[in-house]
Amino acid sequence: MIFSKDIIQKFVAQNESTMLCHPHADQQVSLWLKNISNKIFFHDTRLHNDPPASLTHKFDSIKNVCDSYLEVHGAYVNKMRDLRLNANDGIKDVQAIPKFSSFCSTTRFDHRVFKSEWQFDPRPCKDNPTWNIERKMYVGRENH
């Protein structure tokens, strides 16, 4: 996720007595976004999320990766080294914001639609909440 300065300012300026927390950051951010009006949602194809870059041949011989991508998810150690050597990192022309795609079926967030293992009720942050999460930490897919 990439946020503009005004959205970050709204996150930081939340009323601490009503701000909600969640044990998973992606859902917490979505809860915070839920209460902000006039948002622009879009899926930018310059953000590569899935499949992980290290598990797809698309990134095996890519040149000048920064000319096409702002972010590449799932690039493990060796792939990161390859991408760095082929980055062409530097100042780029800003592209227009693409129209919201069919990538997401809704812009309305509801924490209750997640699988039970990821579903937790939000709690007021002011209470410094903790959740009983009885599972091991996700360590990624690198060695699978």
PLY file of the C-alpha trace (Angstrom):
ply
format ascii 1.0
element vertex 144
property float x
property float y
property float z
element edge 143
property int vertex1
property int vertex2
end_header
0.00 0.00 0.00
1.15 3.48 -0.78
-0.42 6.44 1.04
-0.37 10.13 0.28
0.78 12.65 2.88
-2.80 13.74 3.69
-3.89 10.17 4.47
-0.89 9.68 6.79
-1.77 12.95 8.54
-5.33 11.70 9.04
-4.04 8.42 10.49
-1.82 10.28 12.96
-4.54 12.78 13.89
-7.13 10.16 14.85
-9.00 10.57 18.08
-7.09 8.30 20.43
-10.22 7.44 22.40
-11.99 5.99 19.33
-9.07 4.72 17.20
-9.31 0.96 16.60
-6.48 -1.55 16.57
-6.22 -5.01 15.07
-3.48 -7.67 15.40
-2.88 -7.70 11.63
-1.55 -4.43 10.20
-3.24 -4.78 6.81
-6.64 -4.99 8.48
-5.79 -2.23 10.94
-4.91 0.15 8.12
-8.13 -0.80 6.33
-10.12 -0.01 9.48
-8.52 3.42 9.60
-9.18 4.04 5.91
-12.82 3.10 6.38
-13.47 6.37 8.20
-11.73 8.64 5.70
-13.90 10.10 2.96
-12.80 11.17 -0.54
-10.28 8.38 -0.99
-9.03 7.34 -4.39
-8.61 3.57 -4.67
-6.67 2.15 -7.56
-4.67 -0.87 -8.44
-1.39 0.18 -9.96
0.10 -2.46 -12.23
3.54 -1.10 -11.28
3.09 -2.87 -7.92
3.87 -6.55 -8.38
2.33 -8.65 -5.61
1.60 -12.17 -6.76
2.99 -14.63 -7.53
6.14 -13.91 -5.51
8.88 -12.60 -7.79
11.30 -15.34 -6.75
8.78 -18.02 -7.73
7.99 -16.74 -11.23
10.11 -16.64 -14.36
8.85 -13.15 -15.21
11.69 -11.66 -13.16
14.47 -14.09 -14.17
15.94 -11.89 -16.90
14.19 -8.55 -16.43
16.29 -5.48 -17.20
15.73 -2.00 -15.77
13.15 -3.30 -13.30
12.55 0.19 -11.85
11.37 1.42 -15.24
8.34 -0.86 -14.95
7.81 -1.45 -11.23
7.55 0.64 -8.07
7.46 -2.45 -5.88
8.25 -6.14 -6.33
6.88 -8.46 -3.63
8.34 -11.87 -2.86
11.87 -11.25 -4.04
14.03 -13.33 -1.74
17.76 -12.87 -1.14
19.20 -14.09 -4.45
16.43 -12.49 -6.51
16.92 -9.19 -4.67
20.58 -9.23 -5.64
19.66 -9.85 -9.29
17.03 -7.12 -9.29
19.44 -4.66 -7.69
21.96 -5.25 -10.46
19.25 -4.60 -13.05
17.37 -1.83 -11.25
18.05 1.32 -13.27
16.97 3.11 -10.13
16.69 6.85 -10.34
14.29 9.67 -11.08
11.37 8.64 -13.27
8.57 10.55 -14.94
5.37 10.38 -12.92
2.60 8.47 -14.65
-1.07 9.33 -14.38
-2.99 7.48 -11.67
-4.69 4.54 -13.37
-8.44 4.09 -13.04
-9.61 1.70 -10.33
-9.56 -1.74 -11.86
-11.60 -4.84 -11.34
-8.72 -6.10 -9.18
-10.84 -5.51 -6.07
-14.56 -6.16 -6.02
-15.25 -3.54 -3.36
-13.73 -0.56 -1.60
-15.71 -1.25 1.58
-13.75 -3.06 4.27
-15.38 -5.59 6.59
-13.09 -7.47 9.00
-15.75 -10.18 9.45
-15.28 -11.65 5.96
-11.80 -13.05 6.62
-11.17 -16.73 7.35
-11.49 -17.49 11.05
-7.70 -17.74 11.48
-7.34 -14.07 10.39
-10.58 -12.78 11.89
-10.34 -10.72 15.06
-12.65 -8.04 16.38
-11.01 -4.61 16.40
-10.46 -3.07 19.82
-9.78 0.47 21.00
-6.04 1.19 20.72
-6.16 3.24 23.93
-6.70 -0.02 25.86
-3.38 -1.42 24.54
-5.18 -4.59 23.44
-3.66 -8.02 23.02
-5.11 -10.96 21.13
-4.63 -14.65 21.75
-3.01 -15.78 18.51
-2.14 -19.44 18.95
-0.25 -20.04 15.75
3.33 -19.85 14.65
4.71 -16.77 12.98
4.44 -16.82 9.20
8.02 -17.11 7.93
7.30 -16.80 4.25
7.63 -19.11 1.27
11.29 -18.78 0.47
12.28 -22.31 1.44
9.13 -24.07 0.24
0 1
1 2
2 3
3 4
4 5
5 6
6 7
7 8
8 9
9 10
10 11
11 12
12 13
13 14
14 15
15 16
16 17
17 18
18 19
19 20
20 21
21 22
22 23
23 24
24 25
25 26
26 27
27 28
28 29
29 30
30 31
31 32
32 33
33 34
34 35
35 36
36 37
37 38
38 39
39 40
40 41
41 42
42 43
43 44
44 45
45 46
46 47
47 48
48 49
49 50
50 51
51 52
52 53
53 54
54 55
55 56
56 57
57 58
58 59
59 60
60 61
61 62
62 63
63 64
64 65
65 66
66 67
67 68
68 69
69 70
70 71
71 72
72 73
73 74
74 75
75 76
76 77
77 78
78 79
79 80
80 81
81 82
82 83
83 84
84 85
85 86
86 87
87 88
88 89
89 90
90 91
91 92
92 93
93 94
94 95
95 96
96 97
97 98
98 99
99 100
100 101
101 102
102 103
103 104
104 105
105 106
106 107
107 108
108 109
109 110
110 111
111 112
112 113
113 114
114 115
115 116
116 117
117 118
118 119
119 120
120 121
121 122
122 123
123 124
124 125
125 126
126 127
127 128
128 129
129 130
130 131
131 132
132 133
133 134
134 135
135 136
136 137
137 138
138 139
139 140
140 141
141 142
142 143
